[in-house]
Amino acid sequence: MTDLYTQIANSPVGKLIVKNVGLPQPVALERFSAGDPVITGPVKFGAAPGGRLVGPVSDLLQSIGVEPPAEGAEMKAVVFDATGIETLEDLDVLQSFFSPVIRRVQSSGRIVVLGGPDDASPAQRALEGFTRSVAKESRRGATANLVRVEPGAEDGIVSTLRFFLSSKSAYVDGQVVRIDDAAGGPVESSWEAPLAGKVALVTGASRGIGAAIASTLARDGAHVVGLDIPALLDDLDAVTSGIGGSSLALDITEESAPRAMAAHLKAEHGGVDVVVHNAGITRDRTLGRMDHDRWRSVLDVNVIAPQRITAELTKGKGLLRRDGRVVGVSSISGIAGNGGQTNYATSKAAVIGLVSELAPALAQRGVTINAVAPGFIETEMTAKMPVALREGGRRMNSLSQGGLPVDVAEAIAWLGDPASGGVNGNVIRVCGQSMIGA
């Protein structure tokens, strides 16, 4: 779907008009293409005294071949290790480091703050307000995110820091990610094909965000089993055949669906490594006008079926292999609520609850479960929204534009990476730092 306003705002005349009138100034975001390096351009790295991530970060930056910026020059990214901040007075180091450099971050640049647990001290909790404010002050499509690293998880930051430095995270802004000490220790994966040799199941894969997820996981090396209802099998086959995957036609709300799915995965692939619960529907009505079928059908597809499928794939020894990854697709509607969508918002909030409930138990078997919560994403569904609502959804975020299906897919691919074992129980909003549900 074309965002005409963004096109006009980036034209020579449009740039002048929006600047003088004070209108939002979205820029064309840089997005990842196969073969791209993690980052192109210099990276400024700093640390508070006593920072415990200096070694791991320095090693990563060296491994991806980045250089520090020249004195006074612009930079593509800024990384700051704030784990050494212990007292409120220590927060002064944030102002001292960032004030001289924040205006020199390039277009589509990255700012990553690395902290410790938020309950370690009031000063560590303060990093959240700092980073989210920096995200709102950043311009030209730059983003800022906070990564909290538990003591003992220092070697597990590689996949997450690569993601947030890269153009894969173009529409993830103002977020807080927590990395725990993963059971079994960190796992290595390649940048080019982190999912090589893995099997990924994607529900609702025939179109839109689901098709983008399937394509992105295949790009990263996975064999993708795309699943959708039998009525959409032709569309599903078109997606899976184009990425070298396979199709499975099932209605996930049927009582026998989880067992049939498990039987297929066992017979054809011996198990599964990544499970993405993407299938979802809307049946909008205000609550006073909503019948039970509209209410229950949305819950059945959006959260009850994912709960049953996950239980089936993880029972006993389980078809979901060790180092497996489960990702649920929630929504900012599940965080902020939405008028006329009580059923949808309820189901998407329940997805977040499912993540919280299952994360500790799954971690004991080396499996993680996380959720992504998309904001306004340019899809066929949002294209049908009234113009005023559509434009509001696009502009009411720090990047002043809607996201693309691939933005959701990239976040899921990062969570599905074998090296992301320390990222468990997180909910990552893919919303450009939406002002809704902040």
Summary of the structure (lengths in Angstrom):
residues: 438
radius of gyration: 21.4
end to end distance: 25.7
largest distance: 64.4
contacts: 1573
relative contact order: 0.12
helix: 43%
strand: 19%
